[in-house]
Amino acid sequence: MSKFNVQQCPVCDGKAFSPFLTCTDFFVSGEQFSIKQCNSCGFKITENIEDEDNIGAYYQSENYISHSNTSKGVVNSIYHAVRKYMLGRKRILVEKATSLKTGQILDVGTGTGFFLNEMKQNGWQVTGTEKSSDARDFAKKEFNLDNLPSEKLFTLKDKSFDVITLWHVLEHIHLINENMETFHRLLKEKGKLIIAVPNHSSTDAKHYKEFWAAYDVPRHIWHFAPKQMKQLGEIHGFKLSSLHTMPFDSFYVAMLSEKYKKSKLALFKGISYGKLSWLNSIFHPAKCSSVIYVFERSN
């Protein structure tokens, strides 16, 4: 199998890197992967992973919620309960960011389609892309959504969308710069790009270190902090207009991280530390476990 290794930082074009962490794929394979950091901007990148055609084996688990919709286990059950609430919150965020109640929305990496269905049920014209054929089949069966294979993103018409959303997707995409360029092309002049990604500068990331669940190697290729996310947007013609927290991620990630550490009373400890992380993010949004970035076109 071909390996995917980055020799030039996609954020600042730097070519000098240093070792950062070695993390374990606790989710599927048990393998270890190294994460390196750019010496110039601090961007973090997972090394020596499978290329786009072969990475699929690392998603083959019934516990991968965005593809299988499983509710097996306590943590996944909690995820389902929170997701139902967050679907409405995401819709409200989109409506506030765009100042629209309806419009054209593209959700990239839409998974099993729950978010797109929420938007569809509230009058939006929806388009979704998703790599997993199983997830696309689920979305068709459950919600009658005809989501497109991921590669079809590049064939969509210019300036077609009022908003493009990526909910914990950008960190998975191999061709990150090509995708960012395409998002700029697809957005209308006043369109918004909304990206949610884990934050490696968060309180819980610093606490859990190599056990932090949101490193999620090798599925997460790129590891963002607010500074690098802002810079990535700017080099592709976007201006950061607002930043928002995803408070429930502090709890979910902490619970998974405690599980990976094989802690006694992992659920209790995860909830306790998640609460501390969440409280800290109230006053310091850039320290939240996951951050939502709202971009607008700058030209």
Backbone as numpy.savetxt, mean C-alpha at the origin, in Angstrom:
# Nx Ny Nz CAx CAy CAz Cx Cy Cz
14.80 -18.69 -11.99 13.98 -17.49 -11.99 14.84 -16.23 -11.99
14.38 -15.20 -12.70 15.11 -13.94 -12.74 14.90 -13.17 -11.45
15.95 -12.50 -11.02 15.89 -11.71 -9.79 15.76 -10.22 -10.12
15.10 -9.52 -9.23 14.89 -8.08 -9.38 15.75 -7.37 -8.35
16.74 -6.64 -8.82 17.60 -5.87 -7.94 17.75 -4.45 -8.49
17.65 -3.48 -7.61 17.66 -2.08 -8.00 19.06 -1.50 -7.80
19.62 -0.94 -8.84 20.97 -0.36 -8.79 20.95 1.16 -8.67
19.76 1.76 -8.92 19.64 3.22 -8.86 18.36 3.57 -8.13
18.46 4.44 -7.15 17.30 4.80 -6.33 16.24 5.47 -7.19
14.99 4.99 -7.16 13.94 5.61 -7.98 13.48 6.96 -7.46
13.89 7.32 -6.25 13.47 8.60 -5.68 14.46 9.71 -5.99
15.76 9.41 -5.84 16.76 10.48 -6.00 17.85 10.16 -7.02
17.78 8.98 -7.65 18.78 8.52 -8.62 20.12 8.18 -8.00
20.17 8.10 -6.67 21.42 7.71 -6.02 21.82 6.29 -6.35
23.13 6.04 -6.39 23.64 4.71 -6.74 24.44 4.07 -5.62
24.49 4.73 -4.45 25.22 4.18 -3.31 24.22 3.75 -2.24
24.36 2.51 -1.76 23.44 1.95 -0.79 24.21 1.34 0.38
23.52 1.23 1.51 24.07 0.58 2.69 23.07 -0.45 3.21
23.54 -1.52 3.86 22.61 -2.48 4.46 21.76 -1.81 5.54
20.49 -2.20 5.62 19.59 -1.64 6.61 19.10 -2.71 7.59
18.38 -3.69 7.09 17.84 -4.76 7.93 17.78 -6.06 7.14
17.80 -7.16 7.85 17.46 -8.46 7.27 16.17 -8.91 7.92
15.16 -9.16 7.09 13.83 -9.52 7.59 13.41 -10.89 7.05
12.52 -11.53 7.77 12.02 -12.85 7.41 10.64 -12.74 6.79
10.40 -13.54 5.77 9.05 -13.67 5.23 8.27 -14.60 6.16
7.66 -14.01 7.18 6.90 -14.79 8.15 5.59 -15.32 7.56
5.21 -14.77 6.45 3.86 -14.99 5.94 3.73 -16.23 5.07
4.74 -16.49 4.22 4.62 -17.58 3.25 5.80 -18.54 3.32
7.00 -18.03 3.05 8.13 -18.92 2.74 9.09 -19.18 3.89
9.17 -18.27 4.86 10.17 -18.39 5.91 11.56 -17.95 5.48
11.71 -17.50 4.24 13.00 -17.05 3.73 13.37 -15.68 4.31
14.66 -15.38 4.27 15.14 -14.08 4.71 15.50 -13.21 3.51
15.24 -11.92 3.64 15.54 -10.96 2.59 16.19 -9.73 3.22
17.17 -9.20 2.51 17.87 -8.00 2.97 17.17 -6.75 2.44
17.14 -5.73 3.26 16.65 -4.41 2.86 17.84 -3.46 2.90
18.03 -2.71 1.81 19.11 -1.74 1.76 18.52 -0.34 1.77
19.35 0.65 2.10 18.89 2.03 2.12 19.78 2.89 1.24
19.14 3.83 0.55 19.88 4.77 -0.28 20.67 5.73 0.60
21.95 5.86 0.33 22.80 6.75 1.14 22.44 8.21 0.98
21.78 8.56 -0.14 21.47 9.97 -0.40 20.16 10.40 0.24
19.08 9.60 0.07 17.77 10.05 0.54 17.15 9.16 1.61
17.75 8.00 1.88 17.24 7.13 2.93 16.14 6.18 2.51
15.78 6.18 1.23 14.74 5.28 0.73 15.19 3.83 0.94
14.26 2.96 1.32 14.57 1.56 1.63 14.02 0.65 0.53
14.82 -0.36 0.14 14.48 -1.24 -0.98 14.83 -2.68 -0.61
13.89 -3.61 -0.83 14.15 -5.02 -0.62 15.01 -5.57 -1.75
16.01 -6.34 -1.41 16.97 -6.85 -2.39 16.65 -8.28 -2.82
17.11 -8.60 -4.03 17.17 -9.98 -4.52 15.84 -10.70 -4.44
14.80 -10.06 -4.96 13.48 -10.66 -4.98 13.17 -11.18 -6.39
12.06 -11.91 -6.50 11.66 -12.40 -7.82 11.14 -11.24 -8.68
11.29 -11.40 -9.99 10.79 -10.37 -10.89 9.26 -10.43 -10.95
8.69 -9.53 -11.70 7.23 -9.38 -11.71 6.52 -10.65 -12.18
7.14 -11.41 -13.07 6.51 -12.61 -13.60 6.52 -13.77 -12.62
7.42 -13.72 -11.63 7.60 -14.87 -10.75 7.30 -14.61 -9.28
6.98 -13.37 -8.92 6.74 -13.03 -7.52 5.45 -13.64 -6.99
4.57 -14.09 -7.88 3.25 -14.57 -7.49 3.27 -15.68 -6.46
4.31 -16.51 -6.45 4.38 -17.61 -5.49 4.37 -17.12 -4.06
4.84 -15.89 -3.83 4.90 -15.35 -2.47 3.57 -14.75 -2.01
2.57 -14.79 -2.88 1.23 -14.36 -2.52 0.28 -15.55 -2.35
0.81 -16.77 -2.53 -0.04 -17.96 -2.51 -0.27 -18.42 -1.08
-1.19 -17.76 -0.42 -1.58 -18.13 0.95 -3.02 -17.73 1.16
-3.79 -18.63 1.78 -5.19 -18.30 2.06 -5.30 -17.18 3.09
-4.19 -16.87 3.76 -4.20 -15.79 4.74 -3.98 -14.42 4.12
-3.73 -14.37 2.79 -3.51 -13.08 2.14 -4.86 -12.44 1.86
-5.27 -11.53 2.74 -6.65 -11.07 2.79 -7.08 -10.37 1.51
-6.23 -9.52 0.94 -6.65 -8.73 -0.22 -6.93 -9.59 -1.43
-6.41 -10.84 -1.45 -6.66 -11.74 -2.56 -7.69 -12.82 -2.23
-7.68 -13.31 -0.97 -8.53 -14.44 -0.63 -9.77 -14.06 0.17
-9.76 -12.87 0.80 -10.86 -12.42 1.65 -11.06 -13.32 2.86
-10.03 -14.00 3.31 -10.17 -14.91 4.43 -10.48 -14.17 5.73
-11.26 -14.82 6.60 -11.50 -14.29 7.95 -10.98 -15.29 8.98
-10.11 -16.20 8.53 -9.55 -17.21 9.42 -8.60 -16.57 10.42
-8.79 -16.87 11.71 -7.92 -16.34 12.74 -8.45 -15.04 13.34
-8.02 -14.77 14.56 -8.51 -13.60 15.30 -8.10 -12.31 14.62
-6.83 -12.21 14.20 -6.34 -10.97 13.60 -7.09 -10.66 12.31
-7.32 -11.69 11.47 -8.04 -11.47 10.23 -9.50 -11.11 10.48
-10.09 -11.67 11.51 -11.47 -11.33 11.86 -11.58 -9.86 12.26
-10.59 -9.39 13.02 -10.56 -7.98 13.39 -10.39 -7.11 12.15
-9.54 -7.56 11.24 -9.33 -6.82 9.99 -10.65 -6.63 9.25
-11.45 -7.68 9.16 -12.72 -7.59 8.45 -13.65 -6.57 9.10
-13.72 -6.59 10.42 -14.60 -5.66 11.12 -14.17 -4.22 10.88
-12.87 -3.98 10.93 -12.34 -2.63 10.73 -12.52 -2.20 9.27
-12.33 -3.14 8.33 -12.45 -2.80 6.91 -13.83 -2.25 6.59
-14.85 -2.84 7.15 -16.21 -2.39 6.87 -16.38 -0.92 7.25
-15.81 -0.53 8.38 -15.87 0.87 8.81 -15.01 1.76 7.91
-13.80 1.26 7.56 -12.85 2.08 6.81 -13.28 2.32 5.37
-14.10 1.44 4.81 -14.57 1.67 3.44 -15.29 3.00 3.33
-16.14 3.26 4.30 -16.85 4.54 4.31 -15.92 5.71 4.54
-14.94 5.53 5.42 -13.99 6.60 5.68 -13.14 6.92 4.45
-12.77 5.88 3.71 -12.00 6.11 2.47 -12.84 6.88 1.45
-14.10 6.49 1.32 -14.98 7.19 0.37 -15.10 8.66 0.75
-15.28 8.95 2.02 -15.40 10.33 2.48 -14.12 11.11 2.18
-12.96 10.46 2.38 -11.69 11.10 2.09 -11.58 11.45 0.61
-12.00 10.51 -0.26 -11.97 10.76 -1.70 -12.88 11.93 -2.05
-14.07 11.96 -1.48 -15.02 13.03 -1.78 -14.50 14.39 -1.31
-13.86 14.43 -0.16 -13.31 15.69 0.34 -12.11 16.13 -0.49
-11.26 15.18 -0.86 -10.05 15.51 -1.62 -10.39 16.05 -3.01
-11.44 15.50 -3.61 -11.80 15.88 -4.98 -12.88 16.95 -5.04
-13.56 17.20 -3.90 -14.73 18.09 -3.85 -15.83 17.59 -4.78
-15.90 16.27 -4.95 -16.90 15.65 -5.80 -17.68 14.60 -5.02
-18.96 14.46 -5.35 -19.77 13.39 -4.79 -19.83 12.19 -5.73
-19.61 12.42 -7.01 -19.50 11.36 -8.00 -18.46 11.77 -9.03
-17.95 10.78 -9.76 -16.96 11.07 -10.78 -16.36 9.78 -11.27
-15.22 9.90 -11.95 -14.52 8.74 -12.51 -13.36 8.39 -11.58
-13.37 7.15 -11.06 -12.31 6.72 -10.16 -11.63 5.48 -10.70
-10.31 5.44 -10.59 -9.50 4.27 -10.91 -8.85 3.80 -9.62
-9.10 2.54 -9.25 -8.45 1.94 -8.09 -7.44 0.92 -8.58
-6.16 1.18 -8.32 -5.07 0.34 -8.80 -4.76 -0.72 -7.74
-4.71 -1.99 -8.18 -4.50 -3.07 -7.23 -5.70 -3.24 -6.33
-6.86 -3.34 -6.93 -8.13 -3.26 -6.18 -8.46 -4.52 -5.39
-7.67 -5.58 -5.57 -7.90 -6.80 -4.78 -9.26 -7.40 -5.05
-9.97 -7.74 -3.99 -11.27 -8.38 -4.12 -12.41 -7.39 -4.35
-12.10 -6.11 -4.44 -13.06 -5.14 -4.94 -13.97 -4.47 -3.93
-13.72 -4.62 -2.65 -14.62 -4.05 -1.66 -14.68 -2.52 -1.73
-13.52 -1.87 -1.90 -13.51 -0.42 -1.96 -14.22 0.08 -3.22
-13.92 -0.53 -4.36 -14.58 -0.09 -5.60 -16.08 -0.29 -5.51
-16.51 -1.36 -4.88 -17.95 -1.57 -4.72 -18.58 -0.48 -3.86
-17.86 -0.05 -2.82 -18.35 1.06 -1.99 -18.53 2.32 -2.83
-17.57 2.60 -3.70 -17.67 3.78 -4.54 -18.79 3.63 -5.58
-18.90 2.45 -6.16 -19.94 2.18 -7.14 -21.33 2.35 -6.53
-21.52 1.84 -5.32 -22.81 1.93 -4.65 -23.18 3.38 -4.32
-22.19 4.26 -4.34 -22.44 5.67 -4.04 -22.32 6.55 -5.27
-22.54 5.96 -6.45 -22.71 6.75 -7.66 -21.48 7.01 -8.50
-20.31 6.49 -8.11 -19.09 6.73 -8.88 -18.99 5.76 -10.05
-18.38 6.24 -11.14 -18.05 5.39 -12.27 -16.69 4.77 -11.99
-16.65 3.45 -11.89 -15.46 2.81 -11.33 -14.70 1.99 -12.37
-13.36 2.03 -12.24 -12.46 1.18 -13.00 -11.43 0.64 -12.02
-11.12 -0.65 -12.13 -10.12 -1.24 -11.25 -9.13 -2.08 -12.02
-7.90 -2.12 -11.53 -6.91 -3.05 -12.08 -6.45 -3.97 -10.95
-6.18 -5.21 -11.28 -5.76 -6.20 -10.29 -4.99 -7.33 -10.97
-3.84 -7.67 -10.42 -3.00 -8.71 -11.01 -3.56 -10.11 -10.79
-4.12 -10.37 -9.62 -4.59 -11.70 -9.27 -5.89 -12.05 -9.99
-5.87 -13.11 -10.78 -7.10 -13.53 -11.47 -8.14 -14.03 -10.47
-7.69 -14.65 -9.37 -8.64 -15.11 -8.35 -9.36 -13.94 -7.72
-8.62 -12.86 -7.43 -9.24 -11.68 -6.84 -10.20 -11.03 -7.83
-9.83 -10.99 -9.11 -10.74 -10.43 -10.12 -12.01 -11.26 -10.22
-11.87 -12.59 -10.17 -13.04 -13.46 -10.22 -13.96 -13.24 -9.03
-13.37 -13.05 -7.84 -14.16 -12.78 -6.65 -14.95 -11.48 -6.81
-14.27 -10.43 -7.28 -14.93 -9.13 -7.46 -16.07 -9.21 -8.47
-15.89 -10.02 -9.50 -16.95 -10.19 -10.50 -18.13 -10.94 -9.90
-17.86 -12.00 -9.17 -18.91 -12.81 -8.59 -19.68 -12.07 -7.51
-18.97 -11.40 -6.62 -19.60 -10.76 -5.47 -20.20 -9.40 -5.80
-19.53 -8.62 -6.67 -19.93 -7.22 -6.88 -20.21 -6.88 -8.35
-20.08 -7.85 -9.23 -20.25 -7.61 -10.67 -19.30 -6.53 -11.18
-18.07 -6.57 -10.70 -17.04 -5.63 -11.13 -16.15 -6.30 -12.17
-15.98 -5.64 -13.31 -15.13 -6.18 -14.37 -13.75 -5.55 -14.28
-13.00 -5.93 -13.25 -11.67 -5.36 -13.07 -10.69 -5.88 -14.11
-9.75 -5.03 -14.47 -8.80 -5.31 -15.54 -7.52 -5.93 -15.00
-6.85 -6.77 -15.78 -5.50 -7.20 -15.41 -4.58 -5.98 -15.28
-3.60 -6.07 -14.40 -2.76 -4.91 -14.07 -2.11 -4.27 -15.29
-1.70 -5.08 -16.27 -0.99 -4.52 -17.42 -1.87 -3.62 -18.28
-3.18 -3.73 -18.12 -4.10 -2.90 -18.91 -4.08 -1.43 -18.45
-3.46 -1.18 -17.30 -3.33 0.19 -16.81 -2.73 1.09 -17.88
-1.73 0.59 -18.60 -0.97 1.41 -19.54 -1.73 1.67 -20.85
-2.88 1.04 -21.02 -3.67 1.21 -22.25 -4.85 2.16 -22.04
-5.07 2.63 -20.81 -6.21 3.51 -20.53 -5.98 4.90 -21.13
-7.07 5.60 -21.40 -7.00 6.89 -22.09 -6.48 8.01 -21.19
-5.77 8.94 -21.79 -5.26 10.11 -21.08 -6.41 10.91 -20.43
-6.09 11.47 -19.25 -6.98 12.40 -18.56 -8.41 11.86 -18.44
-8.51 10.59 -18.01 -9.79 9.91 -17.91 -10.40 9.94 -16.51
-9.58 10.27 -15.48 -10.04 10.03 -14.11 -9.95 11.29 -13.24
-10.97 11.41 -12.38 -10.96 12.48 -11.38 -10.08 12.13 -10.21
-9.94 10.84 -9.94 -9.11 10.40 -8.82 -8.59 9.00 -9.11
-7.34 8.77 -8.72 -6.72 7.46 -8.76 -6.31 7.10 -7.35
-6.67 5.90 -6.91 -6.34 5.47 -5.56 -5.49 4.21 -5.58
-4.58 4.13 -4.61 -3.78 2.93 -4.35 -3.74 2.72 -2.85
-4.45 1.71 -2.37 -4.51 1.42 -0.94 -3.55 0.27 -0.63
-2.38 0.62 -0.15 -1.33 -0.37 0.14 -1.00 -1.21 -1.09
-0.68 -0.52 -2.16 -0.37 -1.17 -3.44 0.98 -0.73 -3.99
1.31 0.56 -3.88 2.51 1.08 -4.53 3.77 0.34 -4.06
3.79 -0.09 -2.81 4.97 -0.79 -2.27 5.20 -2.15 -2.93
4.18 -2.66 -3.64 4.27 -3.97 -4.31 4.71 -3.86 -5.78
4.64 -2.68 -6.36 4.78 -2.52 -7.81 6.25 -2.45 -8.22
6.68 -3.38 -9.09 8.07 -3.39 -9.53 8.42 -2.12 -10.31
7.59 -1.78 -11.30 7.88 -0.64 -12.19 7.29 0.64 -11.59
7.89 1.10 -10.52 7.28 2.19 -9.76 7.28 3.50 -10.54
8.37 3.85 -11.19 8.41 5.11 -11.92 7.51 5.10 -13.15
7.45 3.97 -13.85 6.57 3.86 -15.00 5.11 4.01 -14.59
4.77 3.45 -13.43 3.40 3.57 -12.94 3.09 5.01 -12.52
4.01 5.66 -11.84 3.77 7.05 -11.43 3.59 7.96 -12.64
4.38 7.74 -13.68 4.22 8.52 -14.91 2.85 8.30 -15.53
2.39 7.05 -15.48 1.09 6.72 -16.04 -0.04 7.36 -15.24
0.09 7.39 -13.93 -0.95 8.03 -13.10 -1.09 9.51 -13.48
0.03 10.16 -13.70 -0.01 11.57 -14.09 -0.72 11.74 -15.43
-0.45 10.84 -16.36 -1.08 10.90 -17.68 -2.58 10.64 -17.61
-3.02 9.76 -16.74 -4.42 9.35 -16.68 -5.31 10.33 -15.92
-4.72 11.16 -15.08 -5.53 12.08 -14.28 -5.95 13.31 -15.07
-7.16 13.76 -14.80 -7.62 15.03 -15.33 -6.82 16.16 -14.70
-6.93 17.37 -15.27 -6.11 18.49 -14.82 -6.24 18.76 -13.32
-7.45 18.63 -12.79 -7.69 18.87 -11.36 -7.83 17.56 -10.58
-7.36 16.47 -11.18 -7.48 15.17 -10.55 -6.56 15.01 -9.34
-6.90 14.03 -8.52 -6.13 13.75 -7.30 -5.61 12.31 -7.33
-4.41 12.15 -6.84 -3.79 10.84 -6.67 -3.68 10.56 -5.17
-4.31 9.48 -4.72 -4.33 9.14 -3.30 -3.61 7.83 -3.09
-2.53 7.88 -2.31 -1.68 6.71 -2.11 -1.53 6.44 -0.62
-1.86 5.21 -0.20 -1.62 4.79 1.18 -0.51 3.75 1.18
0.50 3.97 2.01 1.62 3.03 2.12 2.08 2.94 3.57
2.73 1.83 3.94 3.33 1.75 5.28 4.44 2.79 5.42
4.73 3.12 6.66 5.68 4.18 6.97 6.81 3.62 7.83
8.00 3.44 7.23 9.10 2.83 7.98 9.70 3.76 9.03
9.27 5.02 9.03 9.73 5.94 10.09 8.72 6.04 11.22
7.73 5.14 11.22 6.68 5.17 12.24 7.20 4.72 13.60
6.43 5.02 14.62 6.77 4.61 15.98 6.87 3.10 16.09
5.92 2.38 15.50 5.92 0.92 15.64 7.01 0.27 14.80
7.37 0.86 13.64 8.46 0.30 12.85 9.78 0.36 13.62
10.01 1.46 14.29 11.24 1.59 15.07 11.24 0.66 16.28
10.06 0.39 16.81 9.95 -0.50 17.97 10.17 -1.96 17.60
9.53 -2.41 16.53 9.58 -3.84 16.17 10.76 -4.21 15.29
11.37 -3.24 14.63 12.54 -3.47 13.80 12.30 -4.60 12.79
13.14 -5.65 12.80 13.03 -6.69 11.76 11.74 -7.51 11.88
11.01 -7.37 12.99 9.75 -8.07 13.15 8.54 -7.22 12.73
8.80 -5.99 12.30 7.69 -5.11 11.91 6.95 -5.73 10.72
5.69 -6.03 10.91 4.92 -6.79 9.92 4.80 -6.05 8.60
4.86 -4.73 8.61 4.65 -3.97 7.38 5.89 -3.93 6.48
7.01 -4.50 6.92 8.10 -4.70 5.96 7.69 -5.78 4.96
6.99 -6.78 5.41 6.33 -7.79 4.57 7.14 -8.19 3.35
8.41 -8.51 3.58 9.28 -8.97 2.48 8.85 -10.37 2.04
9.00 -10.71 0.76 9.48 -9.89 -0.36 8.35 -9.20 -1.12
7.13 -9.29 -0.60 5.99 -8.67 -1.31 6.12 -7.15 -1.34
6.64 -6.56 -0.27 6.89 -5.12 -0.26 8.31 -4.87 -0.77
8.37 -4.27 -1.94 9.67 -3.97 -2.57 10.22 -2.66 -2.02
9.35 -1.66 -1.92 9.74 -0.30 -1.56 9.22 0.01 -0.16
10.02 0.77 0.62 9.65 1.11 1.99 9.77 2.63 2.15
8.62 3.27 2.37 8.52 4.72 2.31 8.50 5.37 3.68
8.98 6.58 3.73 8.73 7.54 4.80 8.17 8.79 4.13
7.53 9.70 4.88 6.90 10.86 4.25 7.83 11.69 3.36
9.07 11.84 3.75 10.00 12.66 2.97 10.20 12.07 1.58
10.41 10.75 1.50 10.64 10.12 0.20 9.37 10.03 -0.64
8.23 9.86 0.03 6.97 9.81 -0.71 6.70 11.15 -1.37
6.92 12.22 -0.65 6.75 13.57 -1.21 7.69 13.79 -2.39
8.93 13.36 -2.23 9.93 13.54 -3.29 9.59 12.72 -4.52
9.12 11.50 -4.33 8.73 10.66 -5.46 7.60 11.31 -6.25
6.62 11.87 -5.55 5.53 12.55 -6.23 6.03 13.73 -7.04
6.93 14.51 -6.47 7.40 15.72 -7.13 8.14 15.43 -8.42
8.92 14.36 -8.47 9.69 14.09 -9.70 8.78 13.60 -10.83
7.52 13.27 -10.48 6.56 12.83 -11.51 5.44 13.85 -11.72
5.69 15.08 -11.31 4.75 16.15 -11.61 3.59 16.29 -10.64
3.77 15.82 -9.40 2.72 15.93 -8.39 3.18 16.81 -7.23
2.21 17.46 -6.62 2.44 18.24 -5.41 1.64 17.63 -4.27
2.28 17.41 -3.13 1.59 16.84 -1.97 0.68 17.90 -1.38
-0.63 17.61 -1.37 -1.59 18.59 -0.86 -2.03 18.30 0.57
-2.02 17.03 0.99 -2.38 16.72 2.37 -1.89 15.33 2.73
-1.81 15.09 4.03 -1.33 13.83 4.58 -2.29 13.40 5.68
-2.64 12.11 5.69 -3.62 11.60 6.65 -3.13 10.29 7.26
-3.60 10.00 8.45 -3.21 8.77 9.12 -4.20 7.64 8.82
-3.72 6.42 9.01 -4.57 5.23 9.00 -4.46 4.60 10.39
-5.21 5.11 11.36 -4.98 4.74 12.76 -5.14 3.27 13.07
-6.05 2.59 12.40 -6.26 1.17 12.72 -5.07 0.31 12.31
-4.28 0.79 11.36 -3.10 0.03 10.96 -2.11 -0.10 12.11
-2.07 0.88 12.98 -1.17 0.80 14.14 -1.47 -0.44 14.97
-2.76 -0.75 15.13 -3.17 -1.91 15.91 -2.93 -3.20 15.13
-3.36 -3.23 13.88 -3.24 -4.43 13.07 -1.79 -4.85 12.90
-0.93 -3.88 12.55 0.48 -4.18 12.34 1.15 -4.61 13.64
0.79 -3.96 14.75 1.38 -4.33 16.04 0.98 -5.75 16.44
-0.27 -6.12 16.21 -0.71 -7.48 16.55 0.03 -8.52 15.71
0.18 -8.25 14.41 0.93 -9.17 13.55 2.41 -9.24 13.96
2.97 -8.09 14.30 4.38 -8.05 14.69 4.62 -8.86 15.95
3.72 -8.75 16.92 3.85 -9.55 18.15 3.72 -11.04 17.84
2.84 -11.37 16.90 2.69 -12.76 16.47 3.99 -13.26 15.86
4.63 -12.45 15.01 5.87 -12.84 14.38 7.00 -13.01 15.40
6.95 -12.23 16.47 7.93 -12.35 17.54 7.68 -13.57 18.43
6.52 -14.21 18.20 6.07 -15.34 19.02 5.95 -14.94 20.49
5.42 -13.74 20.69 5.24 -13.22 22.04 4.12 -13.96 22.75
4.27 -14.14 24.03 3.16 -14.61 24.84 2.14 -13.48 24.95
0.87 -13.81 24.91 -0.19 -12.80 24.95 -0.02 -11.81 23.80
0.28 -12.35 22.60 0.59 -11.49 21.45 -0.54 -10.54 21.12
-1.80 -11.03 21.19 -2.93 -10.18 20.85 -3.04 -9.01 21.83
-2.91 -9.30 23.10 -3.00 -8.24 24.12 -1.86 -7.24 23.97
-0.64 -7.76 23.78 0.51 -6.87 23.64 0.39 -6.02 22.38
-0.12 -6.63 21.30 -0.28 -5.89 20.06 -1.27 -4.75 20.21
-2.39 -5.03 20.86 -3.40 -3.99 21.07 -2.83 -2.88 21.96
-2.08 -3.27 22.98 -1.51 -2.28 23.91 -0.51 -1.38 23.21
0.43 -1.99 22.45 1.42 -1.16 21.78 0.79 -0.40 20.61
-0.17 -1.03 19.96 -0.87 -0.33 18.88 -1.53 0.93 19.38
-2.07 0.88 20.59 -2.71 2.06 21.18 -1.67 3.17 21.41
-0.50 2.79 21.91 0.55 3.78 22.13 0.98 4.42 20.80
1.14 3.57 19.78 1.54 4.07 18.47 0.48 5.00 17.89
-0.79 4.61 18.04 -1.90 5.43 17.54 -1.96 6.77 18.25
-1.82 6.77 19.58 -1.86 8.02 20.34 -0.74 8.96 19.89
0.44 8.40 19.63 1.56 9.22 19.18 1.28 9.84 17.81
0.56 9.10 16.96 0.29 9.61 15.61 -0.76 10.72 15.60
-1.55 10.82 16.66 -2.54 11.92 16.74 -1.82 13.27 16.70
-0.71 13.35 17.39 0.05 14.60 17.47 1.14 14.68 16.41
1.53 13.50 15.88 2.59 13.45 14.87 2.14 12.53 13.75
1.30 13.00 12.83 0.76 12.14 11.77 1.82 11.43 10.95
2.97 12.05 10.77 4.04 11.45 9.97 4.69 10.26 10.68
4.27 9.97 11.92 4.79 8.82 12.64 3.80 7.67 12.68
2.69 7.79 11.96 1.68 6.73 11.93 2.22 5.50 11.19
1.73 4.33 11.56 2.16 3.08 10.94 1.94 3.09 9.43
0.81 3.64 8.99 0.53 3.83 7.56 0.05 5.25 7.35
0.42 5.82 6.21 0.08 7.21 5.92 -0.60 7.27 4.56
-1.62 8.12 4.47 -2.30 8.38 3.20 -1.81 9.72 2.67
-1.35 9.72 1.43 -0.85 10.93 0.78 -1.81 11.34 -0.32
-2.25 12.58 -0.30 -3.11 13.11 -1.34 -2.28 14.07 -2.20
-2.12 13.71 -3.49 -1.34 14.51 -4.43 -2.27 15.17 -5.45
-1.84 16.30 -5.95 -2.49 16.94 -7.09 -1.44 17.21 -8.16
-1.90 17.37 -9.38 -0.96 17.66 -10.46 -0.34 19.04 -10.25
0.98 19.14 -10.44 1.65 20.43 -10.26 1.89 21.14 -11.58
1.55 20.48 -12.69 1.70 21.14 -13.98 0.67 20.60 -14.95
